[in-house]
Amino acid sequence: MASVSRKTRVLAAVALPVSAAIVLAGCASDTDDNGGSDGSSIIVGTTDKVTFLDPAGSYDNGSFAVMNQVYPFLLNSVQGTSDVTPDIAESAEYTAEGEYTVVLKSGLKFANGHDLTSSDVKFSFDRQLAIADENGPSYLLGAIDSIDAPDDTTVVFHLKNGNDQTFPQVLSSPAAPIVDEEVFSADAITSDDDIVAGEAFAGPYTISSYKFNELVTFTPNEEYQGNLGAPENSDVTLKYYADASNLKLDVQEGNIDVAYRSLSATDIADLRTQDSVKVVDGPGGEIRYIVFNFNTQPYGASTPDADPAKALAVRQAIADVVDRSEIATQVYKDTYTPLYSYVPQGLTGATEVLKDLYGDGDGGADVDKAKATLEAAGVATPVEINLQYNPDHYGESSADEYALVKDQLDSSGLFTVNLGSTEWTQYSKDRTADLYPLYQLGWFPDYSDADNYLTPFFATDNFLANHYSDSEVDGLIVQQQTETDPDARAAILEDIQAKVAAQLSTLPLLQGAQTAITGKDVSGAVLDGSFKFRFGSLTKG
């Protein structure tokens, strides 16, 4: 969620390639020698919502879940790994300092018959940066200085910070779908209807029918030449649910073949006992956290009683009072674990700096410490807090999660919490318009590296749009982006987290896993370290 100024934003880090993740479920069904479909039709259910099909206008899991099926990427990860390899590219490599050259496969076409050339590639990235929608992913492209397309199959990215170690991963991220310049606008978000009518797709599938956040039908795209291969099913229908309990019921009774995002922990636990379904678990990069708006939070910069020291004390006291273990156990039945770091456990550079700084020093709450922090800053109690959450995008358990957060803060006697909720389509707009002083977000990484949990949140003009900025943190983000020594880079990552933890731009709460539910006769549901759920391998029978 970016603005025009985000063109200058620093990009993120990761050494390529990332180690492969284990495929936890799924196997391909029988196909002919050419990899053709076995003819099965698949129905997938979800409570996630689409914001826009235009990659420049959305940066959320529900929208990206559709984009992954229909748009091609220069680089992509095949199922079973988070490593990126050429998708519609023939090759991709650094050919000079700060010069990343991609050569496309020959004869590429969109489903509408338009040629897919280097001009479309340049157009796709240029429009992301030009539109820079605050709910889009353009900040990920902040390392790009300019792009050349010297011939129909060659694209040269000129980068600001040398041989950026994460740039190959960025080319597989939500900022990088390749779109048709004959269909998409160069300087405005293109409507879903225009995209679908224009058949502007060159991924494994096309969209043959589309009813916004109700039903989408995906049909294999015969023009696709990428690394994911041809879909193994005849078509996939994606059905959207307003109520997760109905999603659970339909997958349990066989009315749909797959349920993916988002069932409650209680529902998943119950489904594990049912003979009619299979539960597929995958590695978790998801985190859940609270965002502080530095302008509108208590004593924030645009409030009548603005006071940076008091504003920090309020954030610190909240961090002292929140009990993550209680939330993980009571609400999520320990399907989520407490998160005391900005980088989730399991990734290089992860620390537990928040455990050391706040609460009782061992992960628990400490109300007395919070009280002392507020008193030292001269903050009168109870402090009135306006806290907003989303009831549909992150699953129905969000209501229980934030009711418990409210109870923890209210019970301390130090806060009075006004809890509100807004559905995602409006929530995603309101949060960047300074309407929520404190609010809920969750995060699925764009690629599996510590930097993707730092740059999007803490670089100046970050996608949170919460008015946090620190020049020292900006400099460290750039350093770790191009640092090739693993130990030196890990030290920089830890330093960034320590500095941000002292300022508390966000408050991480939980780290989770991926889960899908399938019918007993369904194969090919793969949840891996790429965090992309692809429909092409799904079969049944």
C-alpha positions as CSV (number, residue, x, y, z in Angstrom):
1,M,0.0,0.0,0.0
2,A,2.0,2.7,-1.4
3,S,2.0,6.2,-2.6
4,V,4.0,7.9,-5.4
5,S,6.8,8.7,-2.9
6,R,7.3,5.0,-2.4
7,K,9.1,4.8,-5.7
8,T,12.1,5.8,-3.7
9,R,11.5,3.3,-0.9
10,V,14.2,0.8,-0.1
11,L,13.6,-2.8,-1.0
12,A,14.0,-5.9,1.0
13,A,16.6,-8.5,1.5
14,V,17.0,-12.3,1.2
15,A,19.6,-14.5,-0.2
16,L,18.5,-16.4,-3.2
17,P,17.6,-19.2,-3.3
18,V,15.6,-19.9,-0.2
19,S,15.8,-23.5,1.0
20,A,13.1,-25.8,-0.2
21,A,10.1,-26.4,2.0
22,I,8.6,-29.8,2.5
23,V,5.4,-30.6,0.6
24,L,3.1,-31.7,3.3
25,A,0.3,-33.2,1.2
26,G,-0.9,-34.0,-2.2
27,C,0.1,-36.0,-5.2
28,A,-0.7,-35.7,-8.8
29,S,-3.6,-37.7,-10.2
30,D,-3.2,-39.9,-13.3
31,T,-2.8,-37.8,-16.5
32,D,-1.9,-38.7,-20.0
33,D,1.8,-38.6,-21.2
34,N,1.5,-34.9,-22.1
35,G,0.3,-33.9,-18.7
36,G,-3.3,-33.3,-19.8
37,S,-6.3,-32.9,-17.5
38,D,-8.0,-36.0,-16.1
39,G,-11.3,-34.1,-16.6
40,S,-12.1,-33.5,-12.9
41,S,-13.9,-30.3,-11.9
42,I,-12.9,-28.9,-8.6
43,I,-14.8,-26.6,-6.2
44,V,-12.7,-24.5,-3.7
45,G,-14.4,-22.6,-0.9
46,T,-12.9,-19.6,0.9
47,T,-14.0,-16.7,3.2
48,D,-11.2,-14.5,1.8
49,K,-12.3,-11.6,-0.4
50,V,-11.0,-10.1,-3.6
51,T,-10.2,-6.3,-3.5
52,F,-9.2,-6.0,-7.1
53,L,-8.0,-8.3,-9.8
54,D,-5.6,-5.5,-10.9
55,P,-2.2,-6.2,-9.3
56,A,-1.7,-2.5,-8.8
57,G,-4.8,-2.1,-6.7
58,S,-4.6,-4.9,-4.1
59,Y,-2.2,-6.3,-1.7
60,D,-4.1,-9.0,0.2
61,N,-4.2,-12.8,0.3
62,G,-7.7,-13.1,-1.2
63,S,-6.8,-11.1,-4.3
64,F,-3.4,-12.7,-4.7
65,A,-4.9,-16.2,-4.5
66,V,-6.7,-15.4,-7.7
67,M,-3.8,-13.6,-9.3
68,N,-1.6,-16.7,-8.8
69,Q,-3.9,-18.7,-11.0
70,V,-4.2,-16.3,-13.9
71,Y,-1.2,-14.1,-14.3
72,P,2.3,-15.1,-15.3
73,F,5.5,-14.0,-13.5
74,L,9.0,-13.6,-14.7
75,L,10.2,-15.9,-11.9
76,N,8.1,-18.3,-9.8
77,S,8.4,-21.1,-7.4
78,V,7.2,-24.6,-8.4
79,Q,5.2,-26.5,-5.9
80,G,7.1,-28.0,-3.1
81,T,9.7,-25.3,-2.8
82,S,10.1,-21.6,-2.2
83,D,13.1,-21.3,-4.5
84,V,12.3,-19.2,-7.6
85,T,13.1,-20.3,-11.1
86,P,12.2,-18.8,-14.5
87,D,8.4,-18.9,-15.2
88,I,7.8,-17.1,-18.5
89,A,11.5,-16.1,-18.6
90,E,14.1,-18.2,-20.4
91,S,16.8,-16.8,-18.2
92,A,17.3,-14.2,-15.4
93,E,20.6,-13.0,-14.0
94,Y,22.8,-10.1,-13.0
95,T,24.7,-9.0,-16.1
96,A,26.5,-6.0,-14.5
97,E,26.5,-4.3,-11.2
98,G,22.9,-3.2,-10.4
99,E,21.7,-4.6,-13.8
100,Y,19.4,-7.5,-13.8
101,T,18.6,-8.9,-17.2
102,V,15.6,-11.1,-18.0
103,V,15.2,-12.9,-21.4
104,L,11.6,-14.1,-22.1
105,K,10.6,-17.3,-23.8
106,S,9.7,-16.8,-27.4
107,G,6.1,-16.9,-28.7
108,L,4.4,-15.9,-25.5
109,K,0.8,-14.9,-25.8
110,F,-2.1,-13.8,-23.6
111,A,-5.3,-15.8,-23.6
112,N,-6.9,-13.1,-25.8
113,G,-4.3,-13.8,-28.5
114,H,-2.2,-10.7,-27.9
115,D,1.6,-11.2,-28.0
116,L,3.3,-11.0,-24.6
117,T,6.6,-9.2,-25.1
118,S,9.2,-7.2,-23.1
119,S,7.0,-4.1,-23.7
120,D,4.2,-5.7,-21.6
121,V,6.8,-6.5,-18.9
122,K,8.1,-3.0,-18.7
123,F,4.5,-1.7,-18.8
124,S,3.6,-4.0,-15.9
125,F,6.3,-2.6,-13.5
126,D,6.1,1.0,-14.7
127,R,2.4,1.2,-14.0
128,Q,2.8,-0.3,-10.5
129,L,5.2,2.6,-9.7
130,A,3.2,5.2,-11.5
131,I,-0.2,4.3,-9.9
132,A,1.4,3.6,-6.5
133,D,-2.0,2.8,-5.0
134,E,-1.9,3.0,-1.2
135,N,-3.6,-0.5,-1.1
136,G,-1.2,-1.9,-3.7
137,P,2.3,-3.5,-3.5
138,S,4.3,-1.0,-5.4
139,Y,6.6,-0.4,-2.4
140,L,8.2,-3.8,-3.2
141,L,9.6,-2.3,-6.4
142,G,11.4,0.5,-4.6
143,A,14.8,-0.8,-5.7
144,I,14.1,-0.2,-9.4
145,D,15.7,2.9,-10.9
146,S,14.7,2.3,-14.5
147,I,13.7,-0.4,-16.9
148,D,14.8,-0.9,-20.5
149,A,13.2,-3.2,-23.2
150,P,15.9,-3.3,-25.9
151,D,14.1,-5.9,-27.9
152,D,10.9,-8.0,-27.8
153,T,12.3,-10.7,-25.5
154,T,14.8,-8.7,-23.3
155,V,14.1,-6.7,-20.2
156,V,16.9,-4.9,-18.2
157,F,16.1,-3.8,-14.7
158,H,18.5,-1.0,-13.4
159,L,18.6,-1.2,-9.6
160,K,19.4,1.5,-7.1
161,N,21.4,-0.6,-4.6
162,G,23.7,-2.8,-6.6
163,N,23.1,-6.5,-6.9
164,D,20.1,-6.7,-4.6
165,Q,19.9,-10.2,-3.2
166,T,16.1,-10.2,-2.9
167,F,15.2,-8.9,-6.4
168,P,14.7,-12.3,-7.9
169,Q,12.2,-13.1,-5.2
170,V,10.5,-9.8,-5.7
171,L,9.9,-10.8,-9.3
172,S,7.6,-13.6,-8.0
173,S,5.8,-11.3,-5.5
174,P,2.4,-9.6,-5.6
175,A,4.0,-6.6,-7.3
176,A,5.2,-8.6,-10.2
177,P,2.3,-10.2,-12.2
178,I,2.7,-9.5,-15.9
179,V,-0.3,-7.8,-17.4
180,D,-1.5,-7.0,-21.0
181,E,-0.7,-3.3,-21.9
182,E,-3.5,-3.5,-24.5
183,V,-6.1,-4.1,-21.7
184,F,-4.8,-2.4,-18.6
185,S,-4.6,1.3,-17.9
186,A,-1.1,2.8,-17.6
187,D,-2.1,5.2,-14.8
188,A,-5.3,4.0,-13.1
189,I,-6.7,0.8,-11.6
190,T,-8.4,-1.3,-14.3
191,S,-11.8,-2.7,-13.3
192,D,-12.3,-6.4,-12.8
193,D,-15.0,-6.5,-15.5
194,D,-12.6,-5.0,-18.1
195,I,-9.8,-7.4,-17.1
196,V,-12.2,-10.4,-17.4
197,A,-13.8,-9.2,-20.6
198,G,-10.3,-8.5,-22.1
199,E,-9.1,-12.1,-21.3
200,A,-5.9,-10.4,-20.1
201,F,-4.4,-13.6,-18.6
202,A,-1.3,-15.6,-19.4
203,G,-1.0,-17.8,-16.3
204,P,-2.1,-21.4,-15.9
205,Y,-5.8,-20.4,-16.0
206,T,-8.1,-17.9,-17.6
207,I,-11.3,-16.7,-15.9
208,S,-14.3,-17.9,-17.9
209,S,-16.9,-16.5,-15.5
210,Y,-16.7,-14.0,-12.7
211,K,-19.1,-12.7,-10.1
212,F,-17.3,-10.5,-7.6
213,N,-16.7,-12.2,-4.3
214,E,-19.4,-14.8,-5.1
215,L,-18.1,-17.2,-7.8
216,V,-15.1,-17.4,-10.1
217,T,-14.6,-20.2,-12.7
218,F,-11.0,-20.9,-13.9
219,T,-10.4,-22.7,-17.1
220,P,-6.9,-24.0,-18.2
221,N,-5.1,-21.6,-20.4
222,E,-3.6,-23.4,-23.4
223,E,-1.2,-20.5,-24.1
224,Y,0.6,-20.8,-20.8
225,Q,4.3,-21.7,-21.1
226,G,5.5,-21.2,-17.6
227,N,7.2,-23.4,-15.0
228,L,4.0,-24.5,-13.2
229,G,2.9,-26.7,-16.1
230,A,-0.6,-27.4,-17.4
231,P,-3.4,-27.7,-14.8
232,E,-4.4,-31.3,-14.0
233,N,-8.1,-30.6,-13.8
234,S,-10.6,-29.5,-16.3
235,D,-11.7,-26.4,-14.4
236,V,-11.9,-24.9,-10.9
237,T,-14.7,-23.0,-9.3
238,L,-13.9,-20.7,-6.4
239,K,-16.8,-20.1,-4.1
240,Y,-16.9,-17.3,-1.6
241,Y,-18.5,-17.6,1.8
242,A,-19.6,-14.9,4.2
243,D,-19.8,-17.3,7.1
244,A,-17.0,-19.8,8.0
245,S,-19.4,-22.2,9.6
246,N,-21.1,-22.7,6.2
247,L,-17.7,-23.2,4.6
248,K,-17.0,-25.9,7.2
249,L,-20.4,-27.6,6.7
250,D,-20.0,-27.7,2.9
251,V,-16.5,-29.3,2.9
252,Q,-17.6,-31.7,5.5
253,E,-20.7,-32.8,3.6
254,G,-18.8,-32.9,0.2
255,N,-20.6,-30.0,-1.4
256,I,-17.1,-28.5,-2.1
257,D,-13.8,-30.2,-2.6
258,V,-11.4,-27.9,-0.8
259,A,-11.7,-25.3,2.0
260,Y,-8.8,-22.9,2.2
261,R,-9.0,-19.8,4.4
262,S,-10.3,-19.2,6.9
263,L,-11.8,-21.7,9.3
264,S,-11.7,-21.2,13.1
265,A,-9.4,-23.3,15.2
266,T,-12.4,-25.0,16.8
267,D,-13.7,-26.0,13.3
268,I,-10.4,-27.3,12.2
269,A,-10.0,-29.4,15.4
270,D,-13.5,-30.9,14.8
271,L,-12.7,-31.6,11.1
272,R,-9.6,-33.6,12.1
273,T,-12.0,-36.1,13.7
274,Q,-14.2,-36.5,10.6
275,D,-13.7,-39.4,8.3
276,S,-15.1,-37.5,5.3
277,V,-12.2,-35.1,5.0
278,K,-8.5,-34.7,5.1
279,V,-6.7,-31.9,6.9
280,V,-3.6,-30.6,5.1
281,D,-1.1,-28.6,7.2
282,G,1.7,-26.5,5.9
283,P,4.6,-24.3,7.1
284,G,3.4,-21.0,8.6
285,G,4.7,-17.6,7.7
286,E,1.5,-15.9,8.8
287,I,1.7,-13.3,11.6
288,R,-1.1,-11.3,13.4
289,Y,-0.4,-7.9,14.9
290,I,-1.7,-4.6,16.1
291,V,-0.8,-1.4,14.2
292,F,-0.3,1.9,16.0
293,N,-1.1,5.0,13.9
294,F,1.5,7.5,15.1
295,N,-0.8,10.4,14.2
296,T,-4.1,9.4,15.7
297,Q,-3.3,7.1,18.6
298,P,-3.6,8.6,22.1
299,Y,-1.1,11.6,22.2
300,G,-0.4,11.1,18.5
301,A,1.1,13.8,16.3
302,S,-2.3,15.1,15.0
303,T,-4.2,14.9,18.3
304,P,-5.0,18.0,20.4
305,D,-2.7,16.8,23.2
306,A,0.1,15.5,21.0
307,D,3.1,14.3,23.0
308,P,5.6,11.8,21.6
309,A,6.8,10.7,25.0
310,K,3.3,10.0,26.2
311,A,2.4,8.3,22.9
312,L,5.4,5.9,23.3
313,A,4.4,5.2,26.9
314,V,0.9,4.2,25.9
315,R,2.3,1.8,23.3
316,Q,4.8,0.4,25.8
317,A,2.1,-0.1,28.4
318,I,-0.1,-1.9,26.0
319,A,2.9,-4.2,25.2
320,D,3.3,-4.8,28.9
321,V,-0.3,-5.8,29.4
322,V,-1.1,-8.0,26.4
323,D,-0.9,-11.7,27.1
324,R,-0.1,-13.6,23.9
325,S,-0.1,-17.1,25.4
326,E,-3.7,-16.6,26.6
327,I,-4.8,-15.5,23.2
328,A,-3.0,-18.4,21.5
329,T,-4.5,-21.0,23.8
330,Q,-8.0,-19.7,24.5
331,V,-8.9,-18.4,21.0
332,Y,-6.7,-20.5,18.7
333,K,-6.3,-23.7,20.6
334,D,-2.6,-23.4,20.2
335,T,-2.8,-23.5,16.4
336,Y,-1.0,-20.2,16.6
337,T,1.9,-19.6,18.9
338,P,3.0,-16.4,20.7
339,L,5.2,-14.1,18.6
340,Y,7.7,-11.9,20.5
341,S,9.6,-10.7,17.4
342,Y,9.0,-8.8,14.2
343,V,10.5,-11.7,12.2
344,P,8.7,-15.1,12.9
345,Q,10.6,-18.0,14.4
346,G,12.2,-20.3,11.8
347,L,13.7,-17.5,9.7
348,T,17.3,-16.3,9.9
349,G,17.5,-13.1,11.9
350,A,14.5,-13.9,14.2
351,T,14.8,-12.7,17.8
352,E,12.5,-12.5,20.8
353,V,13.4,-8.9,21.6
354,L,9.8,-8.0,22.7
355,K,9.8,-10.7,25.3
356,D,12.9,-9.2,26.9
357,L,11.7,-5.6,26.7
358,Y,8.0,-5.8,27.8
359,G,5.8,-7.6,30.2
360,D,7.3,-9.9,32.8
361,G,10.4,-10.7,30.7
362,D,9.2,-14.2,30.1
363,G,6.3,-13.7,27.8
364,G,3.7,-12.9,30.4
365,A,1.9,-9.7,31.2
366,D,3.0,-7.2,33.9
367,V,0.4,-4.6,34.8
368,D,2.5,-3.0,37.5
369,K,5.3,-2.4,34.9
370,A,2.7,-0.9,32.6
371,K,1.4,1.4,35.3
372,A,4.9,2.6,36.2
373,T,5.6,3.4,32.5
374,L,2.4,5.5,32.2
375,E,3.0,7.3,35.5
376,A,6.6,8.1,34.6
377,A,5.4,9.8,31.4
378,G,2.7,11.7,33.1
379,V,-0.2,9.8,31.4
380,A,-3.5,9.9,33.2
381,T,-5.4,6.6,33.4
382,P,-7.5,5.0,32.3
383,V,-6.4,5.8,28.7
384,E,-9.2,5.7,26.2
385,I,-8.2,3.4,23.3
386,N,-10.1,3.1,19.9
387,L,-9.2,-0.4,18.6
388,Q,-10.5,-1.7,15.2
389,Y,-10.5,-5.2,13.9
390,N,-11.7,-7.0,10.8
391,P,-14.4,-9.8,11.2
392,D,-14.1,-11.5,7.8
393,H,-10.6,-11.3,6.2
394,Y,-8.7,-13.1,9.0
395,G,-11.4,-15.5,10.0
396,E,-14.3,-15.5,12.5
397,S,-11.9,-16.0,15.4
398,S,-10.8,-12.4,15.1
399,A,-13.9,-11.4,17.1
400,D,-12.8,-13.6,20.0
401,E,-9.2,-12.6,19.6
402,Y,-9.9,-8.9,19.9
403,A,-12.6,-9.3,22.6
404,L,-9.8,-11.0,24.6
405,V,-7.3,-8.2,23.9
406,K,-10.0,-5.7,25.0
407,D,-10.6,-7.7,28.2
408,Q,-6.9,-7.8,29.0
409,L,-6.4,-4.1,28.5
410,D,-9.7,-3.1,30.4
411,S,-9.0,-5.5,33.2
412,S,-5.6,-3.8,33.9
413,G,-7.5,-0.7,35.0
414,L,-5.1,1.3,32.8
415,F,-7.2,1.4,29.6
416,T,-10.8,1.7,28.4
417,V,-11.1,0.1,25.0
418,N,-13.7,1.0,22.4
419,L,-13.7,-2.0,20.1
420,G,-15.1,-1.7,16.6
421,S,-15.2,-3.9,13.5
422,T,-15.4,-3.2,9.7
423,E,-15.6,-5.7,6.8
424,W,-12.6,-6.0,4.7
425,T,-13.5,-4.2,1.5
426,Q,-14.1,-1.0,3.6
427,Y,-11.5,-1.7,6.2
428,S,-8.6,-1.8,3.7
429,K,-9.5,1.7,2.6
430,D,-10.3,3.2,6.1
431,R,-7.1,2.0,7.7
432,T,-4.9,4.1,5.3
433,A,-7.1,7.1,5.8
434,D,-6.1,7.6,9.5
435,L,-9.5,6.4,10.7
436,Y,-8.2,3.7,13.0
437,P,-5.8,4.8,15.9
438,L,-5.0,1.1,16.6
439,Y,-6.0,-1.7,14.3
440,Q,-5.6,-5.3,13.5
441,L,-3.7,-6.7,10.5
442,G,-2.3,-10.0,9.5
443,W,0.6,-10.8,7.1
444,F,1.4,-13.5,4.7
445,P,4.9,-13.0,3.3
446,D,5.6,-12.1,-0.3
447,Y,8.7,-14.4,-0.1
448,S,10.4,-16.4,2.6
449,D,12.9,-14.0,4.1
450,A,13.3,-11.9,7.3
451,D,13.3,-8.7,5.2
452,N,9.8,-9.2,4.1
453,Y,8.7,-8.8,7.7
454,L,10.7,-5.5,8.1
455,T,10.8,-3.4,4.9
456,P,7.0,-3.4,4.3
457,F,6.4,-2.3,7.9
458,F,9.2,0.0,8.9
459,A,10.8,1.7,5.8
460,T,9.6,5.3,5.4
461,D,6.3,5.4,3.5
462,N,5.6,1.8,4.5
463,F,2.4,0.1,3.4
464,L,0.9,0.5,6.9
465,A,0.7,4.2,6.2
466,N,0.9,4.7,10.0
467,H,3.3,7.7,9.8
468,Y,6.3,5.8,11.3
469,S,9.7,6.8,9.9
470,D,13.2,6.5,11.2
471,S,16.2,7.4,9.1
472,E,18.5,5.0,11.0
473,V,16.2,2.1,10.4
474,D,15.9,3.1,6.7
475,G,19.7,3.0,6.4
476,L,19.9,-0.4,8.1
477,I,17.3,-1.8,5.8
478,V,19.3,-0.8,2.7
479,Q,22.5,-2.4,4.3
480,Q,20.9,-5.8,4.9
481,Q,19.4,-5.8,1.4
482,T,22.8,-6.0,-0.3
483,E,24.9,-7.7,2.5
484,T,26.1,-11.1,1.1
485,D,27.8,-12.3,4.3
486,P,25.1,-14.3,6.2
487,D,26.4,-13.6,9.7
488,A,26.8,-9.9,9.0
489,R,23.3,-9.7,7.6
490,A,21.8,-11.6,10.5
491,A,23.4,-9.0,12.9
492,I,21.9,-6.1,10.9
493,L,18.5,-7.8,11.0
494,E,18.7,-8.2,14.7
495,D,19.7,-4.5,15.1
496,I,16.7,-3.4,13.1
497,Q,14.3,-5.4,15.3
498,A,15.9,-4.0,18.5
499,K,15.4,-0.4,17.2
500,V,11.8,-1.0,16.1
501,A,11.0,-2.8,19.3
502,A,12.0,0.2,21.3
503,Q,9.7,2.4,19.2
504,L,6.7,0.0,18.8
505,S,5.3,0.9,15.5
506,T,3.5,-2.4,15.6
507,L,2.8,-5.0,18.3
508,P,3.3,-8.6,17.0
509,L,0.9,-11.1,18.7
510,L,0.8,-14.5,17.0
511,Q,2.5,-16.7,14.4
512,G,0.4,-19.3,12.6
513,A,0.4,-22.1,10.1
514,Q,-1.4,-22.9,6.8
515,T,-4.3,-25.3,6.8
516,A,-6.5,-26.7,4.0
517,I,-9.4,-29.1,4.2
518,T,-10.1,-31.5,1.3
519,G,-12.5,-34.3,0.5
520,K,-11.1,-37.8,0.9
521,D,-11.0,-38.3,-2.9
522,V,-9.1,-35.0,-3.5
523,S,-5.3,-35.0,-4.2
524,G,-2.8,-32.3,-5.0
525,A,-3.4,-29.8,-2.2
526,V,0.1,-28.5,-1.6
527,L,1.0,-26.0,1.1
528,D,4.7,-25.1,1.0
529,G,7.1,-22.3,1.8
530,S,6.1,-20.2,-1.1
531,F,2.8,-19.5,0.6
532,K,1.0,-19.7,-2.7
533,F,-1.9,-22.1,-3.0
534,R,-2.1,-23.2,-6.6
535,F,-5.1,-24.9,-8.1
536,G,-3.4,-26.6,-11.0
537,S,-2.4,-29.8,-9.1
538,L,-5.9,-30.4,-7.6
539,T,-7.7,-33.5,-8.8
540,K,-10.3,-35.9,-7.4
541,G,-11.5,-39.4,-8.0
